[in-house]
Amino acid sequence: MDQILIRDLSARGVIGVNDWEREKAQEILINITLFTDLRRAGESDNLDDSVNYRSIAKQALAHAESAARLTVEALAADIARLCLAHAGVQKVRVRVEKPGAVRFARSVGVEIERQAGDFA
């Protein structure tokens, strides 16, 4: 299956369970892999035959900056659901990280994979 990659999308939003994490926006790093069939788009050279990754990136960014989720797990699931709502996206891999959240680590986060049938 073909893949569209959105790498290192940087958002600023409220995320975390501690009071100090809820007080101000922090950096959230998002990586998305969209699994789709790109054969038609490769032949036609027409965006209408592909998945519009710009639209998905803008939606993911807007959601991450406004959702104020407690966990990176919940935010990752939100973004996966958002991606799967786009026609042609058959599966998605989403990684959400909080840079600097743990001392001596560049970042911490989660990576999930979901398919359309995973959300009721």
PyMOL commands that set and color helices and strands:
alter all, ss='L'
color gray80, all
select helices_A, chain A and resi 19-23+39-44+47-49+53-66+72-84+116-118
alter helices_A, ss='H'
color red, helices_A
select strands_A, chain A and resi 2-13+26-36+91-99+107-115
alter strands_A, ss='S'
color yellow, strands_A
deselect
rebuild
show_as cartoon
